[in-house]
Amino acid sequence: MSTYMSRREALRATALLSATSLLPAEATQAAHVLKAATPALTPAEIAEIEAALGKKGSYDEAQATHVTALPRNDLKISIHGEPVPIPFGFGGWVAIKHTLDGKAAMLMSDTVLLQAEVAPLMDAAHANGLEIGAVHNHFFYEEPRIFYMHLHGMGTPAELARKFAATLRNSKLLPANQPPGPAAPAPTSANNATPAPGAAPTGKELFDLPALDAIVKYQGKVNGPTYKYTVGRADLRVLMMNTEMTAAMGLNSWAAFAGTAQAAHIAGDIAMLEHEVNPVIRALRAHQLEVVAVHNHMLFDQPRMVFLHYYGRGPATQLATGFRAALDQLGKGQPGMHGMKH
């Protein structure tokens, strides 16, 4: 018998959290799950993940999650005919963390694909015991056309990393199959980044970071010529297959800036409950930001999360105001058909 929780068991545990009426014993179990902390990955498990993927990642202790970046440095992307950097939104990732009971681990990934790469990677994922949670666009107007495939799986950390590496083996996504990225500083806290003399300008030089931070009410990170905010849902406890979904596992809203302070691109994602979808859309449209996709990223998540991708051009501070307006729609209101006549 497997030593880790089956999907059926995980789904049942997750369903307990959203039930409207629970038996006393079930209520106790649900309360225990809500209070449980995710067991940390051990140094040995992290070493096994990094050996399998052939790349060093980063470990977020607070979220007990190991993340490996998967940028598509082999691609050159333009939007509306204007080149944009890969960190603007064309870098995939894979994250691994333990389930709440520590008996298994979950893998979540977002992969960046050319159209012709979607079906082969889908087949490879199934052949290696991983599952597809979503396939969709994040952008309009980009050349070449890019799609994003979300993958997930359950097992031990080492097993998951090996399965994922095998899935990527014949693709450009595997780190070993990628060319090196352009010379640029590693991601840093926004207002502390200092480029080397003669280096290409970074997000720190291209944008007024204190002005953006004051609008968004968070501090972002500089990654080469881009500046990016990543905002989790601290107001929610979302479980998928008995695993806590946090910002490092993809449950986040984000905004990336490229270009210059006066002629910026913004692209991003908003993580929403179902009743928040249309208020967010209205807020973005009121600030002339385009909604380019509304879709799921996960399966079996409780509560159910919906993700929205948006894009815009204009002065960076104006674009940041639109992102902040969307964030302001989160965490308020009640589920229901707001504005709809019954």
Phi, psi and omega in degrees: 000143180300146179272353179244165186296132176288164179298319180301316179294320181295318179296322180294319179296319179293320181298330179301329184288336183254003180291144181274339176218130184236145171292156183307315181295320180291323178298321178296318180296316180298318179298322179297317180297318181299325184272347186292145175257147180289127177298143181289150167287140180278160175305323179294319179295319178297318179298321179294319178299312185290327177293318181294320183275344180071028181203142176281134177251202177232145181245122177265105184295320182298326180257001179052042188230133174260130183235134175242125178283143181230065182291147177266071182292349178280351185256153169239118188248140171232151174233127187054033178080000181255126181300140175232148183286153179303320180295351179295337179163019183238033175242118176277183181199161171223134182233144180224135175209165178283155167291168183299325181274357177074004183278347181207182174225161176241144171249134172231141181212149171237118185248143184257120192225141163290159184303318183289347182269349186295304184297316178299320180290324177300314179296319180294322178299313179295322180296334182255014173082018174256164182237156179262128178261335182189151169223128184192176174268161169241345188226161159251162168069006182273148175228129354290166181293131185240138173237160185235128178243125177265128179243151172214162179195164179233145179163202172276160179304316181294317178300315182296317179296320179293318178298319182291317178299319178295324178296322182274353194307318183261018181244170176284350185284331181302131181310322181293339181264004182261141170288160177295149178288168177297149179297117181200153177297150174295158177306134182224165171302137194310302193272010178249359184286131178229112182288156176290153179303132178082356181285159177299148181298142178257179177304332180294322180277332186280334185231157173273089189297317177301324179293319179294315180300322180295327179284312185284335180070024171220167172253133180267194178229139175277132173224096185060231183275011182246163174225129189225135171258139173230119187236118179281179177252078181294344181277353185237151167243105183251127179244144173221117180052046177064025178239135180280122181269117182237184183303320182290342176264007175106358179270082183205162169253141182217160176217126177245139179245136172224170182094227180226172183301323183269338181226075186258154164259145167231140173218151180183190189216142175237127179265119192228150160286161186301320183285352179269350188300305185287325171302321178294316178302315180298320180295317179294316181293327177297339179251021175059029173265139182273133173271117186254347178194144171226123189193179173266159168243335188236162172240148176068018180280142178227121354292163182291129181251143177239144183239140183232129177254143184221164182208149177199164175232150176146188175300138186301321181294324177294317179295320179298325178297322177294319177297315179298322179297323177292316178301327182293346179274351184272145174078016177223164182081174182236152177302145178151171182273076183296131177081358181262141177273136181261000000 
